[in-house]
Amino acid sequence: MTHTQPAEHIAEPIRVTALGSDANGLVHLLPDHTETVARCGFTDWHSFVTCVDWLEERTCPVCLADLALDLGAEIPADVLAELDEIAAPWPGRWLLRPREGDAERVVGVFDGPGGWNEGLRALGARYDAVGLDLSGDACVIAEKAGHRRIVIDVTLLDPEHPALRWTVGVILSPPCPAWSTAGKRSGLTARSLEILAAMLRAAGEAAGHGGWRERSGATWAQVRAMAAGMPDPEAGLVAEVLIWALGLQLHGEALRWVAMEQSANLPAEVREAVSSELALAGWAQQQWVELDAADYGVATRRHRVFLMAVRYGRIPGSVRPEVPFAEQTFAAALGWGPGERVNTRGTRGLGPNGRPKGGNTFSADRVGWCLTGKARTWVRESDGLRLTEPEAGQLVGFLSSYPWRAQSPALRREISRTSAFARIGDVVCPPVGAAVLGALTGRPWRERVRSYLGRVYGGAGAAEPVEVAPCRPQRGAVDLVALAA
């Protein structure tokens, strides 16, 4: 019996003999008493046993799940659990080809507490996004806000994992202290730049320049290990942009774009080396843009550089606003009256002239200074009130309801004020993320960002509801026993 037939009409258990359906959309089934085994070409990530050689008394879980979806059934719970185990740490469903209407899959690397994700929300974009970050606190905040996270060291992951075959975009925000003026700037040493240049070349060669040439044979682990020779190995994390872009490219045609955010101090030679490797791998266009969050209606300055790159055609949109955004002052953002000043360093004793040293201050009647983790000590001079986490979040473009002090289930405690401000000080400002991703994917972003800013600074406390991860509608019941071999 090789023609299409509803599962509930089959008297015998079945095995799948194709990847869900063939070119004509037909689902092929054979009775279990035949010697035919499942043939989907899938490789078990753990045992490296291809499905065609799978001789156990069960059906390949990828084939079985595909079949269930093609027949309008829910994936059986035990099959879904097996998919999750095979795909770990990725969602088990990502082993399955996308269906019509499914949200596009996006990976966020060093994804933090949710700046990029909130940018996607501001766009009204629907993506099946999974973010990676080593900070448990950042992941708790993001999860509480509705964004999926995996707490993990991204350098332990392989971008060629089969669960990533249908990823369309990758977003990266490598740590910036090795480059920023507020950090150690250890990445700017001659030794660091020399090793990073070698890492970028090695990443391109390890990927065979995206499959266009023979691969060097170096593993991603070996490329990453080169950073150990740097004065600060964290500077080598910039190379992850090529490891993930080129590694995902090796899966085939699905990957379409990459976005990266980094300190504006990232040297020109590093930017050029990244663009050169992408060009060798056949990427159609790369663009580096330096943006200040204040130019996008945010109440504080944040000057960062962004990489935008596409594999096909041209970058479809412009990241520059056609009409300048209205300046948002620090005071107006928080509902303060005029004439207030912000003290950033407190009172620090008397100077040589006998006068109080005081601290650095700025007027709240204009755009605020760049907010870092040290903003936890900022106070309003008129009454000494400290800046709160919701206020700090608003100052970098988040809704006041964002859960910066969420409870950490693992540690059974609330995220500390110090940790919350550290996340706020590092995060991508959502209006800027929306502009970059909107331009990169061809989504209209200007009016969306203006509307979002109105909610942030106009008193609204909640974002428009947007689906975080696609949930399939309830399906009609079928005979699932007939789906098991």
TORKOL-4160 file (C-alpha; in steps of 0.2 Angstrom, whole numbers, padded with zeros to 4 digits, m for minus):
485
<pt num="1" X="0000" Y="0000" Z="0000"/>
<pt num="2" X="0010" Y="0015" Z="m0006"/>
<pt num="3" X="m0004" Y="0027" Z="m0010"/>
<pt num="4" X="m0011" Y="0041" Z="0001"/>
<pt num="5" X="m0022" Y="0034" Z="0015"/>
<pt num="6" X="m0028" Y="0041" Z="0032"/>
<pt num="7" X="m0019" Y="0033" Z="0046"/>
<pt num="8" X="m0035" Y="0028" Z="0055"/>
<pt num="9" X="m0040" Y="0017" Z="0040"/>
<pt num="10" X="m0024" Y="0006" Z="0042"/>
<pt num="11" X="m0026" Y="m0010" Z="0051"/>
<pt num="12" X="m0007" Y="m0013" Z="0054"/>
<pt num="13" X="0006" Y="m0002" Z="0062"/>
<pt num="14" X="0016" Y="0008" Z="0049"/>
<pt num="15" X="0033" Y="0014" Z="0045"/>
<pt num="16" X="0037" Y="0030" Z="0035"/>
<pt num="17" X="0046" Y="0027" Z="0019"/>
<pt num="18" X="0049" Y="0046" Z="0014"/>
<pt num="19" X="0052" Y="0062" Z="0023"/>
<pt num="20" X="0033" Y="0065" Z="0027"/>
<pt num="21" X="0028" Y="0068" Z="0009"/>
<pt num="22" X="0036" Y="0066" Z="m0008"/>
<pt num="23" X="0037" Y="0079" Z="m0022"/>
<pt num="24" X="0019" Y="0076" Z="m0026"/>
<pt num="25" X="0013" Y="0079" Z="m0008"/>
<pt num="26" X="0009" Y="0060" Z="m0006"/>
<pt num="27" X="0013" Y="0052" Z="0011"/>
<pt num="28" X="0020" Y="0035" Z="0008"/>
<pt num="29" X="0016" Y="0021" Z="0021"/>
<pt num="30" X="0020" Y="0002" Z="0021"/>
<pt num="31" X="0014" Y="m0011" Z="0033"/>
<pt num="32" X="0026" Y="m0015" Z="0047"/>
<pt num="33" X="0028" Y="m0033" Z="0042"/>
<pt num="34" X="0039" Y="m0028" Z="0027"/>
<pt num="35" X="0057" Y="m0027" Z="0028"/>
<pt num="36" X="0057" Y="m0008" Z="0023"/>
<pt num="37" X="0064" Y="0004" Z="0035"/>
<pt num="38" X="0062" Y="0023" Z="0037"/>
<pt num="39" X="0071" Y="0033" Z="0024"/>
<pt num="40" X="0072" Y="0052" Z="0028"/>
<pt num="41" X="0091" Y="0055" Z="0027"/>
<pt num="42" X="0091" Y="0062" Z="0045"/>
<pt num="43" X="0106" Y="0058" Z="0056"/>
<pt num="44" X="0104" Y="0055" Z="0074"/>
<pt num="45" X="0115" Y="0069" Z="0082"/>
<pt num="46" X="0121" Y="0058" Z="0096"/>
<pt num="47" X="0124" Y="0041" Z="0089"/>
<pt num="48" X="0127" Y="0047" Z="0071"/>
<pt num="49" X="0116" Y="0033" Z="0064"/>
<pt num="50" X="0107" Y="0038" Z="0049"/>
<pt num="51" X="0089" Y="0034" Z="0048"/>
<pt num="52" X="0091" Y="0023" Z="0033"/>
<pt num="53" X="0101" Y="0011" Z="0044"/>
<pt num="54" X="0089" Y="0012" Z="0059"/>
<pt num="55" X="0085" Y="m0006" Z="0062"/>
<pt num="56" X="0078" Y="m0004" Z="0079"/>
<pt num="57" X="0060" Y="m0009" Z="0082"/>
<pt num="58" X="0053" Y="0009" Z="0081"/>
<pt num="59" X="0051" Y="0022" Z="0068"/>
<pt num="60" X="0063" Y="0037" Z="0066"/>
<pt num="61" X="0056" Y="0051" Z="0077"/>
<pt num="62" X="0059" Y="0064" Z="0064"/>
<pt num="63" X="0049" Y="0054" Z="0051"/>
<pt num="64" X="0035" Y="0050" Z="0063"/>
<pt num="65" X="0033" Y="0068" Z="0069"/>
<pt num="66" X="0033" Y="0074" Z="0051"/>
<pt num="67" X="0020" Y="0061" Z="0047"/>
<pt num="68" X="0009" Y="0066" Z="0061"/>
<pt num="69" X="0009" Y="0084" Z="0056"/>
<pt num="70" X="0006" Y="0080" Z="0038"/>
<pt num="71" X="m0010" Y="0070" Z="0043"/>
<pt num="72" X="m0016" Y="0084" Z="0054"/>
<pt num="73" X="m0012" Y="0075" Z="0071"/>
<pt num="74" X="m0002" Y="0082" Z="0086"/>
<pt num="75" X="0015" Y="0075" Z="0088"/>
<pt num="76" X="0014" Y="0061" Z="0101"/>
<pt num="77" X="0021" Y="0066" Z="0118"/>
<pt num="78" X="0034" Y="0053" Z="0118"/>
<pt num="79" X="0040" Y="0057" Z="0101"/>
<pt num="80" X="0041" Y="0075" Z="0105"/>
<pt num="81" X="0051" Y="0071" Z="0120"/>
<pt num="82" X="0063" Y="0060" Z="0109"/>
<pt num="83" X="0065" Y="0075" Z="0097"/>
<pt num="84" X="0069" Y="0087" Z="0112"/>
<pt num="85" X="0083" Y="0074" Z="0117"/>
<pt num="86" X="0090" Y="0073" Z="0100"/>
<pt num="87" X="0089" Y="0092" Z="0097"/>
<pt num="88" X="0096" Y="0097" Z="0114"/>
<pt num="89" X="0098" Y="0111" Z="0118"/>
<pt num="90" X="0087" Y="0117" Z="0103"/>
<pt num="91" X="0069" Y="0114" Z="0102"/>
<pt num="92" X="0064" Y="0097" Z="0096"/>
<pt num="93" X="0052" Y="0104" Z="0083"/>
<pt num="94" X="0067" Y="0113" Z="0075"/>
<pt num="95" X="0072" Y="0096" Z="0068"/>
<pt num="96" X="0056" Y="0096" Z="0057"/>
<pt num="97" X="0054" Y="0106" Z="0041"/>
<pt num="98" X="0044" Y="0122" Z="0043"/>
<pt num="99" X="0026" Y="0121" Z="0037"/>
<pt num="100" X="0016" Y="0134" Z="0028"/>
<pt num="101" X="0011" Y="0148" Z="0041"/>
<pt num="102" X="0025" Y="0143" Z="0053"/>
<pt num="103" X="0035" Y="0158" Z="0060"/>
<pt num="104" X="0053" Y="0159" Z="0053"/>
<pt num="105" X="0067" Y="0153" Z="0065"/>
<pt num="106" X="0080" Y="0165" Z="0072"/>
<pt num="107" X="0095" Y="0162" Z="0083"/>
<pt num="108" X="0101" Y="0175" Z="0095"/>
<pt num="109" X="0119" Y="0174" Z="0101"/>
<pt num="110" X="0124" Y="0183" Z="0117"/>
<pt num="111" X="0105" Y="0188" Z="0117"/>
<pt num="112" X="0105" Y="0196" Z="0134"/>
<pt num="113" X="0089" Y="0202" Z="0143"/>
<pt num="114" X="0079" Y="0205" Z="0127"/>
<pt num="115" X="0083" Y="0221" Z="0118"/>
<pt num="116" X="0083" Y="0213" Z="0101"/>
<pt num="117" X="0067" Y="0204" Z="0105"/>
<pt num="118" X="0058" Y="0219" Z="0110"/>
<pt num="119" X="0064" Y="0227" Z="0094"/>
<pt num="120" X="0055" Y="0213" Z="0085"/>
<pt num="121" X="0040" Y="0215" Z="0095"/>
<pt num="122" X="0040" Y="0234" Z="0091"/>
<pt num="123" X="0040" Y="0229" Z="0073"/>
<pt num="124" X="0025" Y="0217" Z="0075"/>
<pt num="125" X="0036" Y="0204" Z="0068"/>
<pt num="126" X="0032" Y="0185" Z="0071"/>
<pt num="127" X="0048" Y="0174" Z="0073"/>
<pt num="128" X="0051" Y="0158" Z="0081"/>
<pt num="129" X="0067" Y="0165" Z="0091"/>
<pt num="130" X="0078" Y="0156" Z="0103"/>
<pt num="131" X="0091" Y="0166" Z="0112"/>
<pt num="132" X="0108" Y="0160" Z="0120"/>
<pt num="133" X="0117" Y="0169" Z="0134"/>
<pt num="134" X="0128" Y="0163" Z="0148"/>
<pt num="135" X="0120" Y="0175" Z="0161"/>
<pt num="136" X="0107" Y="0166" Z="0171"/>
<pt num="137" X="0100" Y="0183" Z="0177"/>
<pt num="138" X="0099" Y="0190" Z="0159"/>
<pt num="139" X="0089" Y="0174" Z="0153"/>
<pt num="140" X="0077" Y="0175" Z="0168"/>
<pt num="141" X="0073" Y="0193" Z="0164"/>
<pt num="142" X="0070" Y="0188" Z="0145"/>
<pt num="143" X="0060" Y="0173" Z="0149"/>
<pt num="144" X="0049" Y="0183" Z="0161"/>
<pt num="145" X="0046" Y="0195" Z="0147"/>
<pt num="146" X="0041" Y="0181" Z="0136"/>
<pt num="147" X="0057" Y="0178" Z="0126"/>
<pt num="148" X="0064" Y="0160" Z="0125"/>
<pt num="149" X="0081" Y="0158" Z="0132"/>
<pt num="150" X="0095" Y="0144" Z="0134"/>
<pt num="151" X="0108" Y="0147" Z="0148"/>
<pt num="152" X="0124" Y="0141" Z="0140"/>
<pt num="153" X="0141" Y="0146" Z="0134"/>
<pt num="154" X="0139" Y="0149" Z="0116"/>
<pt num="155" X="0157" Y="0144" Z="0112"/>
<pt num="156" X="0152" Y="0126" Z="0116"/>
<pt num="157" X="0139" Y="0125" Z="0102"/>
<pt num="158" X="0140" Y="0119" Z="0084"/>
<pt num="159" X="0131" Y="0130" Z="0072"/>
<pt num="160" X="0130" Y="0115" Z="0060"/>
<pt num="161" X="0118" Y="0105" Z="0072"/>
<pt num="162" X="0104" Y="0098" Z="0062"/>
<pt num="163" X="0091" Y="0107" Z="0072"/>
<pt num="164" X="0097" Y="0123" Z="0064"/>
<pt num="165" X="0094" Y="0118" Z="0046"/>
<pt num="166" X="0080" Y="0130" Z="0043"/>
<pt num="167" X="0087" Y="0145" Z="0053"/>
<pt num="168" X="0084" Y="0161" Z="0042"/>
<pt num="169" X="0093" Y="0174" Z="0053"/>
<pt num="170" X="0106" Y="0176" Z="0067"/>
<pt num="171" X="0108" Y="0190" Z="0079"/>
<pt num="172" X="0124" Y="0193" Z="0089"/>
<pt num="173" X="0129" Y="0205" Z="0103"/>
<pt num="174" X="0146" Y="0199" Z="0109"/>
<pt num="175" X="0152" Y="0207" Z="0125"/>
<pt num="176" X="0160" Y="0224" Z="0122"/>
<pt num="177" X="0171" Y="0228" Z="0137"/>
<pt num="178" X="0186" Y="0222" Z="0127"/>
<pt num="179" X="0182" Y="0237" Z="0115"/>
<pt num="180" X="0172" Y="0250" Z="0124"/>
<pt num="181" X="0179" Y="0266" Z="0133"/>
<pt num="182" X="0169" Y="0261" Z="0148"/>
<pt num="183" X="0178" Y="0244" Z="0148"/>
<pt num="184" X="0195" Y="0237" Z="0148"/>
<pt num="185" X="0199" Y="0240" Z="0129"/>
<pt num="186" X="0210" Y="0225" Z="0129"/>
<pt num="187" X="0205" Y="0220" Z="0112"/>
<pt num="188" X="0213" Y="0235" Z="0105"/>
<pt num="189" X="0231" Y="0229" Z="0109"/>
<pt num="190" X="0242" Y="0224" Z="0094"/>
<pt num="191" X="0242" Y="0206" Z="0100"/>
<pt num="192" X="0223" Y="0205" Z="0102"/>
<pt num="193" X="0221" Y="0212" Z="0084"/>
<pt num="194" X="0233" Y="0200" Z="0077"/>
<pt num="195" X="0225" Y="0185" Z="0084"/>
<pt num="196" X="0208" Y="0190" Z="0080"/>
<pt num="197" X="0212" Y="0193" Z="0062"/>
<pt num="198" X="0219" Y="0175" Z="0062"/>
<pt num="199" X="0203" Y="0169" Z="0070"/>
<pt num="200" X="0193" Y="0177" Z="0057"/>
<pt num="201" X="0203" Y="0170" Z="0043"/>
<pt num="202" X="0202" Y="0153" Z="0051"/>
<pt num="203" X="0184" Y="0154" Z="0053"/>
<pt num="204" X="0182" Y="0157" Z="0034"/>
<pt num="205" X="0193" Y="0143" Z="0030"/>
<pt num="206" X="0185" Y="0131" Z="0042"/>
<pt num="207" X="0168" Y="0134" Z="0033"/>
<pt num="208" X="0176" Y="0132" Z="0016"/>
<pt num="209" X="0170" Y="0150" Z="0014"/>
<pt num="210" X="0152" Y="0145" Z="0016"/>
<pt num="211" X="0154" Y="0129" Z="0005"/>
<pt num="212" X="0162" Y="0138" Z="m0010"/>
<pt num="213" X="0179" Y="0130" Z="m0007"/>
<pt num="214" X="0186" Y="0114" Z="0002"/>
<pt num="215" X="0185" Y="0116" Z="0020"/>
<pt num="216" X="0202" Y="0117" Z="0030"/>
<pt num="217" X="0197" Y="0103" Z="0042"/>
<pt num="218" X="0199" Y="0114" Z="0057"/>
<pt num="219" X="0184" Y="0112" Z="0069"/>
<pt num="220" X="0175" Y="0127" Z="0077"/>
<pt num="221" X="0182" Y="0122" Z="0094"/>
<pt num="222" X="0200" Y="0124" Z="0087"/>
<pt num="223" X="0195" Y="0141" Z="0079"/>
<pt num="224" X="0188" Y="0147" Z="0096"/>
<pt num="225" X="0203" Y="0140" Z="0105"/>
<pt num="226" X="0214" Y="0153" Z="0096"/>
<pt num="227" X="0207" Y="0167" Z="0108"/>
<pt num="228" X="0217" Y="0159" Z="0122"/>
<pt num="229" X="0232" Y="0168" Z="0116"/>
<pt num="230" X="0224" Y="0185" Z="0118"/>
<pt num="231" X="0228" Y="0196" Z="0133"/>
<pt num="232" X="0209" Y="0195" Z="0136"/>
<pt num="233" X="0201" Y="0180" Z="0127"/>
<pt num="234" X="0184" Y="0189" Z="0128"/>
<pt num="235" X="0189" Y="0200" Z="0113"/>
<pt num="236" X="0189" Y="0184" Z="0102"/>
<pt num="237" X="0170" Y="0182" Z="0104"/>
<pt num="238" X="0169" Y="0194" Z="0090"/>
<pt num="239" X="0174" Y="0180" Z="0079"/>
<pt num="240" X="0157" Y="0171" Z="0083"/>
<pt num="241" X="0149" Y="0182" Z="0070"/>
<pt num="242" X="0158" Y="0172" Z="0056"/>
<pt num="243" X="0157" Y="0155" Z="0066"/>
<pt num="244" X="0138" Y="0157" Z="0066"/>
<pt num="245" X="0135" Y="0165" Z="0050"/>
<pt num="246" X="0146" Y="0153" Z="0040"/>
<pt num="247" X="0142" Y="0138" Z="0050"/>
<pt num="248" X="0123" Y="0141" Z="0047"/>
<pt num="249" X="0126" Y="0144" Z="0029"/>
<pt num="250" X="0133" Y="0127" Z="0027"/>
<pt num="251" X="0115" Y="0120" Z="0030"/>
<pt num="252" X="0110" Y="0126" Z="0013"/>
<pt num="253" X="0099" Y="0140" Z="0006"/>
<pt num="254" X="0088" Y="0144" Z="0022"/>
<pt num="255" X="0100" Y="0157" Z="0030"/>
<pt num="256" X="0096" Y="0174" Z="0023"/>
<pt num="257" X="0103" Y="0188" Z="0035"/>
<pt num="258" X="0114" Y="0192" Z="0050"/>
<pt num="259" X="0114" Y="0207" Z="0062"/>
<pt num="260" X="0128" Y="0211" Z="0075"/>
<pt num="261" X="0130" Y="0224" Z="0088"/>
<pt num="262" X="0146" Y="0230" Z="0096"/>
<pt num="263" X="0155" Y="0244" Z="0103"/>
<pt num="264" X="0158" Y="0259" Z="0091"/>
<pt num="265" X="0177" Y="0257" Z="0096"/>
<pt num="266" X="0178" Y="0241" Z="0086"/>
<pt num="267" X="0192" Y="0244" Z="0074"/>
<pt num="268" X="0190" Y="0247" Z="0056"/>
<pt num="269" X="0202" Y="0233" Z="0052"/>
<pt num="270" X="0191" Y="0221" Z="0061"/>
<pt num="271" X="0175" Y="0227" Z="0052"/>
<pt num="272" X="0184" Y="0225" Z="0035"/>
<pt num="273" X="0190" Y="0208" Z="0039"/>
<pt num="274" X="0173" Y="0202" Z="0044"/>
<pt num="275" X="0165" Y="0209" Z="0028"/>
<pt num="276" X="0179" Y="0202" Z="0018"/>
<pt num="277" X="0176" Y="0184" Z="0024"/>
<pt num="278" X="0157" Y="0186" Z="0021"/>
<pt num="279" X="0160" Y="0192" Z="0003"/>
<pt num="280" X="0172" Y="0177" Z="0000"/>
<pt num="281" X="0157" Y="0166" Z="0006"/>
<pt num="282" X="0146" Y="0174" Z="m0007"/>
<pt num="283" X="0136" Y="0186" Z="0004"/>
<pt num="284" X="0128" Y="0199" Z="m0007"/>
<pt num="285" X="0130" Y="0214" Z="0004"/>
<pt num="286" X="0137" Y="0219" Z="0021"/>
<pt num="287" X="0135" Y="0236" Z="0029"/>
<pt num="288" X="0142" Y="0244" Z="0045"/>
<pt num="289" X="0132" Y="0258" Z="0053"/>
<pt num="290" X="0136" Y="0268" Z="0068"/>
<pt num="291" X="0120" Y="0273" Z="0077"/>
<pt num="292" X="0116" Y="0283" Z="0093"/>
<pt num="293" X="0100" Y="0278" Z="0102"/>
<pt num="294" X="0096" Y="0296" Z="0105"/>
<pt num="295" X="0093" Y="0299" Z="0086"/>
<pt num="296" X="0079" Y="0286" Z="0087"/>
<pt num="297" X="0069" Y="0294" Z="0101"/>
<pt num="298" X="0078" Y="0286" Z="0116"/>
<pt num="299" X="0081" Y="0297" Z="0132"/>
<pt num="300" X="0099" Y="0293" Z="0134"/>
<pt num="301" X="0114" Y="0291" Z="0122"/>
<pt num="302" X="0121" Y="0274" Z="0117"/>
<pt num="303" X="0133" Y="0275" Z="0102"/>
<pt num="304" X="0136" Y="0257" Z="0095"/>
<pt num="305" X="0141" Y="0250" Z="0078"/>
<pt num="306" X="0130" Y="0237" Z="0069"/>
<pt num="307" X="0133" Y="0225" Z="0055"/>
<pt num="308" X="0119" Y="0221" Z="0043"/>
<pt num="309" X="0122" Y="0208" Z="0030"/>
<pt num="310" X="0112" Y="0198" Z="0018"/>
<pt num="311" X="0115" Y="0183" Z="0007"/>
<pt num="312" X="0104" Y="0187" Z="m0007"/>
<pt num="313" X="0101" Y="0203" Z="m0016"/>
<pt num="314" X="0103" Y="0220" Z="m0007"/>
<pt num="315" X="0098" Y="0226" Z="0010"/>
<pt num="316" X="0080" Y="0230" Z="0007"/>
<pt num="317" X="0078" Y="0245" Z="0018"/>
<pt num="318" X="0087" Y="0260" Z="0026"/>
<pt num="319" X="0091" Y="0261" Z="0044"/>
<pt num="320" X="0091" Y="0280" Z="0044"/>
<pt num="321" X="0075" Y="0289" Z="0049"/>
<pt num="322" X="0068" Y="0300" Z="0034"/>
<pt num="323" X="0061" Y="0312" Z="0047"/>
<pt num="324" X="0071" Y="0315" Z="0063"/>
<pt num="325" X="0064" Y="0308" Z="0079"/>
<pt num="326" X="0059" Y="0321" Z="0092"/>
<pt num="327" X="0072" Y="0323" Z="0105"/>
<pt num="328" X="0067" Y="0314" Z="0121"/>
<pt num="329" X="0074" Y="0322" Z="0137"/>
<pt num="330" X="0079" Y="0313" Z="0152"/>
<pt num="331" X="0066" Y="0323" Z="0163"/>
<pt num="332" X="0052" Y="0321" Z="0151"/>
<pt num="333" X="0055" Y="0302" Z="0150"/>
<pt num="334" X="0053" Y="0300" Z="0168"/>
<pt num="335" X="0039" Y="0314" Z="0171"/>
<pt num="336" X="0050" Y="0326" Z="0180"/>
<pt num="337" X="0048" Y="0344" Z="0180"/>
<pt num="338" X="0060" Y="0357" Z="0173"/>
<pt num="339" X="0077" Y="0362" Z="0181"/>
<pt num="340" X="0082" Y="0345" Z="0188"/>
<pt num="341" X="0099" Y="0339" Z="0188"/>
<pt num="342" X="0106" Y="0321" Z="0189"/>
<pt num="343" X="0121" Y="0317" Z="0200"/>
<pt num="344" X="0131" Y="0302" Z="0194"/>
<pt num="345" X="0145" Y="0300" Z="0207"/>
<pt num="346" X="0138" Y="0307" Z="0224"/>
<pt num="347" X="0147" Y="0318" Z="0236"/>
<pt num="348" X="0165" Y="0315" Z="0237"/>
<pt num="349" X="0172" Y="0325" Z="0251"/>
<pt num="350" X="0181" Y="0342" Z="0250"/>
<pt num="351" X="0193" Y="0348" Z="0237"/>
<pt num="352" X="0210" Y="0357" Z="0240"/>
<pt num="353" X="0200" Y="0374" Z="0240"/>
<pt num="354" X="0189" Y="0368" Z="0254"/>
<pt num="355" X="0174" Y="0366" Z="0243"/>
<pt num="356" X="0164" Y="0350" Z="0241"/>
<pt num="357" X="0170" Y="0340" Z="0227"/>
<pt num="358" X="0153" Y="0334" Z="0223"/>
<pt num="359" X="0150" Y="0322" Z="0208"/>
<pt num="360" X="0148" Y="0324" Z="0189"/>
<pt num="361" X="0131" Y="0331" Z="0186"/>
<pt num="362" X="0120" Y="0334" Z="0170"/>
<pt num="363" X="0104" Y="0343" Z="0166"/>
<pt num="364" X="0089" Y="0332" Z="0165"/>
<pt num="365" X="0082" Y="0344" Z="0153"/>
<pt num="366" X="0091" Y="0336" Z="0138"/>
<pt num="367" X="0095" Y="0319" Z="0132"/>
<pt num="368" X="0104" Y="0310" Z="0146"/>
<pt num="369" X="0122" Y="0303" Z="0146"/>
<pt num="370" X="0125" Y="0285" Z="0141"/>
<pt num="371" X="0118" Y="0274" Z="0155"/>
<pt num="372" X="0129" Y="0260" Z="0161"/>
<pt num="373" X="0128" Y="0248" Z="0175"/>
<pt num="374" X="0135" Y="0261" Z="0187"/>
<pt num="375" X="0119" Y="0271" Z="0184"/>
<pt num="376" X="0113" Y="0262" Z="0200"/>
<pt num="377" X="0121" Y="0276" Z="0210"/>
<pt num="378" X="0113" Y="0290" Z="0200"/>
<pt num="379" X="0102" Y="0302" Z="0210"/>
<pt num="380" X="0091" Y="0317" Z="0207"/>
<pt num="381" X="0100" Y="0331" Z="0215"/>
<pt num="382" X="0084" Y="0340" Z="0222"/>
<pt num="383" X="0079" Y="0326" Z="0233"/>
<pt num="384" X="0092" Y="0313" Z="0233"/>
<pt num="385" X="0080" Y="0300" Z="0226"/>
<pt num="386" X="0090" Y="0285" Z="0217"/>
<pt num="387" X="0086" Y="0280" Z="0199"/>
<pt num="388" X="0075" Y="0264" Z="0199"/>
<pt num="389" X="0076" Y="0249" Z="0188"/>
<pt num="390" X="0060" Y="0253" Z="0179"/>
<pt num="391" X="0066" Y="0271" Z="0176"/>
<pt num="392" X="0083" Y="0265" Z="0170"/>
<pt num="393" X="0074" Y="0253" Z="0158"/>
<pt num="394" X="0063" Y="0268" Z="0151"/>
<pt num="395" X="0079" Y="0278" Z="0149"/>
<pt num="396" X="0086" Y="0265" Z="0137"/>
<pt num="397" X="0069" Y="0262" Z="0128"/>
<pt num="398" X="0060" Y="0249" Z="0137"/>
<pt num="399" X="0042" Y="0249" Z="0144"/>
<pt num="400" X="0042" Y="0253" Z="0163"/>
<pt num="401" X="0034" Y="0236" Z="0166"/>
<pt num="402" X="0049" Y="0226" Z="0160"/>
<pt num="403" X="0054" Y="0213" Z="0173"/>
<pt num="404" X="0072" Y="0219" Z="0177"/>
<pt num="405" X="0070" Y="0212" Z="0195"/>
<pt num="406" X="0062" Y="0195" Z="0191"/>
<pt num="407" X="0063" Y="0181" Z="0203"/>
<pt num="408" X="0077" Y="0168" Z="0198"/>
<pt num="409" X="0069" Y="0151" Z="0200"/>
<pt num="410" X="0086" Y="0142" Z="0201"/>
<pt num="411" X="0093" Y="0153" Z="0214"/>
<pt num="412" X="0076" Y="0156" Z="0223"/>
<pt num="413" X="0080" Y="0175" Z="0224"/>
<pt num="414" X="0075" Y="0191" Z="0216"/>
<pt num="415" X="0088" Y="0197" Z="0204"/>
<pt num="416" X="0099" Y="0210" Z="0213"/>
<pt num="417" X="0099" Y="0229" Z="0209"/>
<pt num="418" X="0117" Y="0228" Z="0204"/>
<pt num="419" X="0114" Y="0214" Z="0192"/>
<pt num="420" X="0098" Y="0222" Z="0185"/>
<pt num="421" X="0107" Y="0238" Z="0181"/>
<pt num="422" X="0122" Y="0229" Z="0173"/>
<pt num="423" X="0109" Y="0221" Z="0161"/>
<pt num="424" X="0101" Y="0238" Z="0157"/>
<pt num="425" X="0118" Y="0245" Z="0154"/>
<pt num="426" X="0123" Y="0232" Z="0141"/>
<pt num="427" X="0107" Y="0229" Z="0132"/>
<pt num="428" X="0102" Y="0234" Z="0114"/>
<pt num="429" X="0090" Y="0248" Z="0114"/>
<pt num="430" X="0074" Y="0241" Z="0107"/>
<pt num="431" X="0070" Y="0256" Z="0095"/>
<pt num="432" X="0087" Y="0254" Z="0088"/>
<pt num="433" X="0086" Y="0235" Z="0086"/>
<pt num="434" X="0069" Y="0238" Z="0078"/>
<pt num="435" X="0076" Y="0250" Z="0065"/>
<pt num="436" X="0091" Y="0238" Z="0061"/>
<pt num="437" X="0080" Y="0222" Z="0059"/>
<pt num="438" X="0067" Y="0232" Z="0050"/>
<pt num="439" X="0079" Y="0238" Z="0037"/>
<pt num="440" X="0088" Y="0221" Z="0036"/>
<pt num="441" X="0072" Y="0211" Z="0033"/>
<pt num="442" X="0062" Y="0224" Z="0023"/>
<pt num="443" X="0049" Y="0228" Z="0037"/>
<pt num="444" X="0042" Y="0245" Z="0038"/>
<pt num="445" X="0049" Y="0251" Z="0055"/>
<pt num="446" X="0048" Y="0270" Z="0057"/>
<pt num="447" X="0030" Y="0272" Z="0062"/>
<pt num="448" X="0031" Y="0256" Z="0072"/>
<pt num="449" X="0045" Y="0263" Z="0082"/>
<pt num="450" X="0036" Y="0280" Z="0084"/>
<pt num="451" X="0021" Y="0270" Z="0091"/>
<pt num="452" X="0032" Y="0260" Z="0102"/>
<pt num="453" X="0041" Y="0276" Z="0109"/>
<pt num="454" X="0023" Y="0283" Z="0113"/>
<pt num="455" X="0020" Y="0268" Z="0124"/>
<pt num="456" X="0037" Y="0269" Z="0133"/>
<pt num="457" X="0036" Y="0287" Z="0136"/>
<pt num="458" X="0018" Y="0291" Z="0135"/>
<pt num="459" X="0013" Y="0281" Z="0151"/>
<pt num="460" X="0006" Y="0264" Z="0143"/>
<pt num="461" X="0013" Y="0250" Z="0153"/>
<pt num="462" X="0011" Y="0235" Z="0142"/>
<pt num="463" X="0017" Y="0230" Z="0124"/>
<pt num="464" X="0005" Y="0224" Z="0111"/>
<pt num="465" X="0003" Y="0205" Z="0112"/>
<pt num="466" X="0014" Y="0196" Z="0100"/>
<pt num="467" X="0016" Y="0178" Z="0098"/>
<pt num="468" X="0033" Y="0173" Z="0105"/>
<pt num="469" X="0034" Y="0155" Z="0099"/>
<pt num="470" X="0022" Y="0148" Z="0087"/>
<pt num="471" X="0009" Y="0136" Z="0094"/>
<pt num="472" X="0000" Y="0125" Z="0083"/>
<pt num="473" X="m0019" Y="0125" Z="0083"/>
<pt num="474" X="m0028" Y="0111" Z="0091"/>
<pt num="475" X="m0029" Y="0097" Z="0078"/>
<pt num="476" X="m0042" Y="0084" Z="0076"/>
<pt num="477" X="m0040" Y="0067" Z="0084"/>
<pt num="478" X="m0032" Y="0053" Z="0074"/>
<pt num="479" X="m0027" Y="0035" Z="0078"/>
<pt num="480" X="m0010" Y="0038" Z="0084"/>
<pt num="481" X="m0007" Y="0020" Z="0087"/>
<pt num="482" X="m0006" Y="0018" Z="0069"/>
<pt num="483" X="0009" Y="0031" Z="0068"/>
<pt num="484" X="0020" Y="0020" Z="0079"/>
<pt num="485" X="0031" Y="0006" Z="0072"/>
